[in-house]
Amino acid sequence: MIRSARFDEGSAIRDMGFMPLIFTSVERRPTGLPAGAAFWATLVLALACAGCTADPREALFPERPNVIVVMIDALRRDHLGVYGYDQPTSPFLDRLAADSFVFDLAFSQASETSVSTSTLLTSRFFPYEAGSKGGQYPAYTIAQGNTTVAEVFADSGYDTVGVFTNPHHFPGSGYWQGFAEPLYIKPNDTGVFTPHPYGQAPEVVTKFTDWLDRREPESESPFFAYLHFMDVHNPYEPPRELEDQFVTARGRRGLYMNGKPEGDRVPTADDLSHLRARYDAGIRFLDGEIEKLVAEIEQRGLLGGTVVVVTSDHGDEFMEHGGLGHNQTLEKEMVAIPMFIHAASAAGRGPGRRIPALVRNLDLAPTMLEIAGIEVPAEFQGRSLVPLISDRRQAARGAQHSFAWYGDWRSVTTREWHFVWNMQTKEHRLYDNRTDPRGLDDAAASHPDVVEGFRALIERYGEEHARSYQISKTLQESGDTSAAEMSPEIIEQLKALGYLAD
């Protein structure tokens, strides 16, 4: 099987003399959830006994736990109460986070589902691409030459199940690698994809719990599950009773699109308020369905041995930078994602913890494997977050930076800066995260040295991208992978979700 050399971020930074900017990190007191005296007392005792165990994860997680990824499509971090939002969008998720390890600075590697989730599943910046046959739509699919986290779990004796609802994960897309039972939920059987051009959360929960009940009763194998929820995604069609809780005025225009609106499509302030309210109502709906999911797991007596990872693939924009939707740029609201890890075995020791380190969805696969006591493949480019979780001294020592890409756009985020660059047009913007956390004031003109440093770093990632592309071509030429067929139904679903024009 063909593999590429591991991309060394640290070496890339040091080679360009960029270390002072990227590696500068200030220990900050976590905000929000309290640390919890009982939790820390237990944790300190566990870690102090170096002779008792060489593996600090054993103090926090069950042995060979079940692992569930709750992927919430298009959920931006700043619309959850746990991250300071002032609307009641997420009462259950906030309670779950209160007993979890919450990452305050988590970032996606893309502003679009296919690239972001391929990074999560393979822990690679640029998974080898298989190509697709989709007519006008060149879908991003991942080749069999990649190793997915599901494959590693399966090879380690785990039962694996994936419940997919986004059409990017169509059969043959490569995202199903390693899932013994991949379950794709179609929007409906009629081909009319309104108002919900995706399988809804109740169906995801039912598919998963049905799978749990079909497992052999005497099976002692743990499981790995990937559950993809689309209910926050456009077209923002929450149940009417929840919509009424958030929408304050009727008759506004629902002008959703991916990109920059023009002419009479530019939303007014009232239109934007209406869009945000419907988006928030969708979060509230999904929050209730995730509560039901956790209740179903607990009812089956599985919660105590289960680790639940809650995250998203990207956010949505509401004209903060002149656009709507996603997959157009890499502004901060697009790539800043929620991420927290819940383990009932650790929750009983006191309130959860806030972890201020910079982390990436690239890091989730090695983290889940280490939690499960499974060796991480050498080709995985992310870094396990277990050291940040298990040792308070490490809590602020995450990645030096987070890189993201989509189309011609590239971005790099550090604790201090967020840099966005279009490789084709050379358009670029630089934001100071310390004074401008929302990323609204371009500081590029005042810091040309910082801009040049980030551009040099992005060029190094470009070399890695080119290597991955060449490996992809070699795989296809050798017959190890071929372009995936995309059905007309999948293409129509992509149109209904705003990815394609009619």
C-alpha positions in Angstrom: 0.0 0.0 0.0 1.4 3.4 -0.9 2.0 5.9 1.9 3.5 9.4 1.9 6.0 10.8 4.3 4.7 12.4 7.4 4.3 16.2 7.3 6.3 17.6 10.2 4.7 20.9 11.2 7.4 21.8 13.7 10.1 21.3 11.1 8.2 23.4 8.6 8.0 26.3 11.1 11.6 26.0 12.3 12.9 25.9 8.7 11.5 29.3 7.9 12.6 30.9 11.2 9.0 31.4 12.2 9.2 29.8 15.7 8.8 33.0 17.8 5.4 33.7 16.3 3.9 30.2 16.2 5.3 28.8 19.5 4.5 31.8 21.6 1.9 30.6 24.1 0.7 32.2 27.3 -0.8 30.1 30.1 -4.4 31.4 30.6 -6.8 30.7 33.3 -9.7 28.7 31.9 -13.0 30.4 31.9 -16.6 29.1 32.3 -16.8 25.7 34.0 -15.0 25.4 37.3 -12.1 23.0 37.6 -13.7 21.0 40.4 -11.7 20.3 43.6 -12.9 16.7 43.9 -12.0 16.0 40.3 -8.5 17.4 40.6 -7.8 15.6 43.9 -8.6 12.3 42.4 -6.7 13.1 39.2 -3.6 14.3 41.0 -3.5 11.1 43.2 -3.9 8.9 40.1 -1.1 10.6 38.2 1.2 10.9 41.1 1.4 7.1 41.4 3.7 6.6 38.5 4.5 3.1 39.7 0.8 2.2 39.9 0.1 2.8 36.2 2.2 4.1 33.3 -1.0 5.1 31.5 -2.8 8.2 32.8 -5.8 7.6 30.6 -6.7 4.7 32.9 -7.6 7.2 35.6 -10.1 8.9 33.3 -11.6 6.4 30.8 -12.9 2.9 31.0 -10.9 0.1 29.6 -11.6 -0.5 25.9 -14.6 1.9 26.0 -17.3 2.2 23.4 -16.6 5.4 21.4 -19.3 7.5 19.7 -18.7 10.5 17.5 -21.6 12.9 17.4 -20.9 15.0 14.3 -23.2 18.0 14.0 -23.0 19.4 10.5 -22.6 23.2 10.1 -22.6 24.0 13.8 -20.5 27.0 14.7 -19.0 27.1 18.1 -20.3 30.4 19.3 -23.9 29.4 19.1 -23.8 27.0 22.0 -24.3 28.0 25.6 -21.2 26.1 26.8 -19.2 28.6 24.6 -21.0 31.7 25.9 -24.0 32.1 23.6 -26.9 34.0 25.2 -29.7 32.1 23.5 -31.2 28.9 24.9 -30.0 26.7 22.0 -28.3 23.9 23.8 -29.6 23.1 27.3 -28.7 19.4 27.2 -25.4 19.8 25.4 -24.4 22.4 28.0 -25.2 19.9 30.8 -23.3 17.2 29.0 -20.3 19.5 28.6 -20.4 20.4 32.3 -19.2 16.8 32.9 -16.8 16.7 30.0 -13.4 17.8 28.8 -14.2 20.9 26.8 -11.8 22.3 24.3 -12.1 26.1 24.0 -10.0 26.6 20.9 -10.9 23.8 18.5 -10.6 24.3 14.7 -11.7 22.4 11.6 -9.3 21.8 8.7 -11.9 22.9 6.2 -15.1 24.9 5.8 -16.9 22.1 4.0 -18.1 18.7 5.0 -16.2 16.3 2.6 -12.8 17.8 3.3 -13.4 18.2 7.0 -14.7 14.8 7.7 -12.1 13.1 5.5 -9.5 14.8 7.8 -11.2 13.6 10.9 -11.6 10.0 9.7 -8.0 9.7 8.3 -6.1 12.2 10.5 -4.4 13.5 7.4 -4.4 17.0 6.1 -4.7 15.8 2.5 -6.1 12.3 2.3 -5.5 10.6 -1.1 -8.3 11.5 -3.4 -10.2 8.9 -5.4 -12.1 11.2 -7.7 -15.7 10.9 -8.7 -18.0 10.7 -11.6 -20.6 13.2 -10.8 -21.2 15.2 -13.9 -20.9 18.9 -13.0 -20.0 18.2 -9.4 -16.4 17.0 -8.7 -17.1 15.5 -5.3 -14.1 14.9 -2.9 -13.9 11.2 -2.2 -11.1 9.4 -0.3 -9.1 6.5 -1.8 -8.6 3.1 -0.3 -4.9 3.9 0.2 -5.9 5.9 3.3 -6.2 4.3 6.7 -9.3 5.4 8.5 -9.9 5.4 12.2 -12.8 3.0 11.7 -10.4 0.5 10.1 -8.1 0.7 13.0 -10.9 0.2 15.5 -12.2 -2.8 13.4 -8.7 -4.3 13.3 -8.5 -4.0 17.1 -11.7 -6.0 17.6 -14.3 -3.2 17.7 -17.7 -3.5 16.1 -18.0 -0.5 13.8 -21.1 1.4 12.5 -21.5 4.6 10.7 -24.8 6.4 10.2 -24.5 8.9 7.3 -26.9 11.6 6.2 -24.8 14.0 4.2 -24.7 13.2 0.4 -21.0 13.8 0.4 -20.8 10.4 2.1 -22.6 8.6 -0.6 -22.0 4.9 -1.2 -18.7 4.4 -2.8 -17.3 7.8 -1.6 -14.6 6.1 0.5 -15.9 7.5 3.8 -17.4 4.1 4.6 -14.0 2.4 4.9 -13.7 0.3 8.1 -17.4 0.5 9.0 -18.7 -3.1 9.1 -22.2 -1.7 8.8 -22.5 1.7 7.0 -26.0 3.0 7.1 -27.0 5.8 4.7 -30.3 7.5 5.4 -32.0 9.0 2.3 -34.1 12.1 2.8 -37.3 10.2 1.6 -38.4 7.8 -1.0 -40.0 10.3 -3.3 -37.0 12.3 -4.6 -38.6 15.5 -3.4 -36.1 17.0 -1.0 -38.2 19.7 0.8 -38.3 20.8 3.4 -35.6 18.5 4.7 -33.1 17.4 2.0 -31.5 15.0 4.5 -32.3 12.2 6.9 -33.3 13.8 10.2 -32.0 13.2 13.7 -34.8 10.9 15.0 -34.0 8.6 12.1 -30.3 8.7 13.0 -31.0 7.8 16.6 -33.4 5.0 15.6 -30.9 3.5 13.1 -28.2 3.5 15.7 -30.3 2.0 18.5 -31.7 -0.6 16.2 -28.1 -1.5 15.4 -27.3 -1.8 19.1 -30.2 -4.1 19.6 -29.2 -6.3 16.6 -25.8 -7.0 18.1 -25.3 -10.4 19.5 -26.5 -10.2 23.2 -23.5 -12.2 24.4 -21.0 -10.0 22.4 -18.3 -8.6 24.6 -16.8 -6.5 21.8 -16.8 -2.7 22.3 -18.1 -0.5 19.4 -17.1 2.6 17.5 -19.9 4.6 16.0 -19.9 7.7 13.8 -23.3 9.5 13.7 -23.7 12.4 11.3 -26.5 14.8 12.1 -27.7 17.3 9.5 -30.5 19.2 11.3 -28.5 22.4 11.9 -27.6 22.6 8.2 -29.7 24.7 5.7 -32.5 25.1 4.7 -33.0 25.9 8.4 -36.4 24.1 8.7 -36.9 23.4 12.5 -40.2 22.2 13.9 -42.7 25.0 14.1 -43.0 24.9 17.9 -39.3 25.4 18.3 -39.1 28.0 15.6 -41.7 30.0 17.5 -39.4 30.1 20.5 -36.7 31.9 18.5 -38.3 33.7 15.6 -39.6 37.1 16.8 -41.1 38.4 13.5 -42.8 36.6 10.6 -42.6 37.5 6.9 -38.9 37.9 6.7 -37.0 36.4 3.8 -35.2 33.1 4.1 -32.4 33.9 1.7 -30.0 31.1 2.4 -27.2 30.5 -0.1 -23.5 29.5 -0.1 -21.6 32.6 -1.0 -21.9 36.3 -1.3 -25.5 37.5 -2.1 -26.0 40.2 -4.7 -28.7 42.6 -5.7 -32.1 41.9 -4.1 -30.7 38.8 -2.6 -28.7 40.8 0.0 -30.4 40.2 3.3 -31.6 43.1 5.4 -30.9 43.2 9.2 -34.3 41.7 9.8 -33.7 39.0 7.2 -30.4 38.1 9.0 -32.1 38.0 12.4 -34.7 35.7 10.9 -32.1 33.4 9.5 -30.1 33.2 12.7 -33.3 32.5 14.7 -34.2 29.6 12.4 -30.6 28.3 12.7 -30.8 28.5 16.5 -34.1 26.7 16.5 -32.5 23.9 14.5 -29.8 23.6 17.2 -32.4 23.4 19.9 -34.2 20.6 18.0 -31.0 18.6 17.6 -30.1 19.2 21.2 -33.3 17.4 22.3 -32.6 14.5 19.9 -29.0 14.1 21.3 -30.5 14.0 24.8 -32.7 11.1 23.6 -29.7 9.4 22.1 -27.8 9.5 25.4 -30.9 8.4 27.3 -31.2 5.3 24.9 -27.5 4.5 25.5 -28.0 4.8 29.3 -31.2 2.7 29.2 -29.2 -0.1 27.7 -26.7 0.0 30.4 -23.9 1.2 28.1 -23.2 4.8 29.1 -20.8 4.0 31.9 -18.5 2.3 29.4 -18.9 4.8 26.6 -17.0 7.9 25.5 -19.0 10.4 23.6 -17.2 12.9 21.3 -19.3 15.9 20.3 -18.0 18.2 17.5 -18.9 19.7 14.1 -17.3 19.9 10.7 -17.6 23.6 10.1 -19.8 26.6 10.8 -22.1 28.9 8.8 -21.7 32.6 8.1 -24.3 35.3 8.6 -22.8 38.1 6.6 -19.9 38.7 9.1 -17.6 38.8 6.1 -20.2 39.5 3.4 -21.5 36.0 2.8 -23.9 33.3 3.9 -23.6 29.6 4.4 -20.2 27.9 4.1 -17.6 26.3 1.8 -16.7 29.7 0.3 -14.0 31.1 2.6 -12.1 30.2 5.7 -13.0 33.0 8.0 -13.0 32.2 11.7 -16.8 31.5 12.1 -16.3 28.8 9.4 -13.6 26.9 11.1 -14.1 27.5 14.8 -15.9 24.4 16.0 -17.2 22.9 19.3 -15.4 19.9 20.7 -15.8 18.1 23.9 -15.3 14.6 25.2 -17.6 13.0 27.7 -16.9 9.9 29.7 -19.3 8.9 32.5 -16.4 7.2 34.3 -14.6 10.5 34.6 -17.8 12.6 35.1 -18.4 11.1 38.5 -15.2 12.7 39.9 -16.5 16.3 39.7 -17.3 19.1 37.3 -15.7 19.0 33.8 -12.7 20.8 32.7 -12.0 23.6 30.2 -8.8 23.0 28.1 -7.4 26.2 26.6 -5.0 24.6 24.1 -5.3 25.1 20.4 -6.6 21.7 18.9 -7.8 20.4 15.6 -10.3 17.9 14.3 -7.2 16.3 12.8 -6.4 15.3 16.4 -9.6 13.5 17.2 -8.7 10.1 15.6 -5.4 9.6 17.5 -7.2 10.8 20.6 -10.0 8.3 20.4 -7.5 5.5 19.7 -5.3 6.4 22.7 -8.4 6.6 24.9 -9.2 3.0 23.7 -5.7 1.8 24.3 -5.0 1.3 20.6 -1.7 2.1 18.9 -2.0 5.1 16.6 -0.9 4.5 13.0 2.3 6.2 12.0 0.7 7.9 9.0 -1.8 9.8 11.2 -0.7 13.4 11.3 -2.8 14.6 14.2 -1.6 14.4 17.8 -3.5 12.7 20.7 -5.2 15.1 23.1 -5.0 12.7 26.0 -1.9 14.4 27.5 -3.8 17.7 27.5 -6.7 16.0 29.2 -4.8 14.0 31.8 -2.2 16.6 32.9 -3.1 20.1 33.8 0.4 21.3 33.1 -0.1 20.3 29.5 -3.6 21.9 29.2 -2.4 24.9 27.2 0.2 23.1 25.1 -1.7 22.1 22.1 -0.9 22.5 18.4 1.4 25.3 17.3 -1.2 26.2 14.7 -4.3 24.9 12.9 -4.2 24.8 9.1 -7.3 24.7 6.9 -8.0 24.6 3.2 -10.9 24.6 0.7 -10.6 25.3 -3.0 -8.1 28.1 -3.5 -8.4 29.3 0.1 -6.0 28.5 2.9 -5.9 29.6 6.5 -3.6 29.3 9.5 -4.8 29.9 13.1 -2.6 30.3 16.2 -3.6 31.6 19.7 -2.5 35.0 18.5 -3.5 35.2 14.9 -6.0 34.1 12.2 -4.7 34.4 8.6 -6.7 33.8 5.5 -5.2 33.6 2.0 -6.6 32.9 -1.5 -3.9 31.1 -3.4 -5.3 32.2 -6.8 -6.2 35.9 -6.3 -3.7 36.5 -3.5 -6.4 38.1 -1.5 -5.5 37.9 2.2 -6.6 39.0 5.7 -4.9 38.9 9.1 -6.8 39.1 12.4 -5.4 39.6 15.9 -7.2 37.0 18.1 -6.1 38.8 21.3 -7.9 42.1 20.4 -10.3 41.0 17.7 -11.6 37.5 18.6 -14.4 37.6 16.0 -12.0 38.4 13.2 -13.6 41.6 11.8 -10.6 44.0 11.5 -7.9 43.3 9.0 -4.5 43.9 10.5 -2.4 42.6 7.5 -1.1 46.1 6.5 0.3 46.6 10.0 2.1 43.3 10.3 3.7 42.4 6.9 6.3 40.2 8.6 3.5 38.1 10.2 1.8 37.8 6.8 5.0 36.6 5.1 5.6 34.1 7.7 2.1 32.6 7.3 2.4 32.6 3.6 5.7 30.7 3.8 4.0 28.1 6.1 1.1 27.7 3.7 3.6 27.1 0.8 5.0 24.2 2.8 1.6 22.7 3.2 1.2 23.2 -0.6 4.2 20.8 -1.1 2.4 18.2 1.1 -0.8 18.7 -1.0 1.1 18.1 -4.2 2.7 14.9 -2.9 -0.8 13.6 -1.8 -2.1 14.4 -5.3 0.6 12.5 -7.0 0.0 9.5 -4.7 -3.7 9.7 -5.6 -2.9 9.6 -9.3 -0.6 6.6 -8.7 -3.3 4.8 -6.8 -5.8 5.3 -9.6 -3.3 4.3 -12.3 -2.4 1.1 -10.4 -6.1 0.2 -10.1 -6.1 0.5 -6.3 -8.9 2.9 -6.5 -11.3 4.3 -9.2 -13.7 7.2 -9.5 -16.9 6.7 -7.6 -20.2 6.7 -9.4 -22.5 9.4 -8.0 -26.2 8.6 -8.6 -28.6 11.2 -10.0 -30.4 11.1 -6.6 -27.3 12.2 -4.8 -26.7 15.0 -7.3 -30.3 16.2 -6.7 -29.8 16.1 -3.0 -26.6 18.1 -3.3 -28.6 20.7 -5.2 -31.3 20.8 -2.6 -28.6 21.5 0.1 -27.2 24.5 -1.8 -24.0 22.9 -3.2 -25.1 22.9 -6.8 -27.1 25.3 -9.0 -30.0 23.9 -11.0 
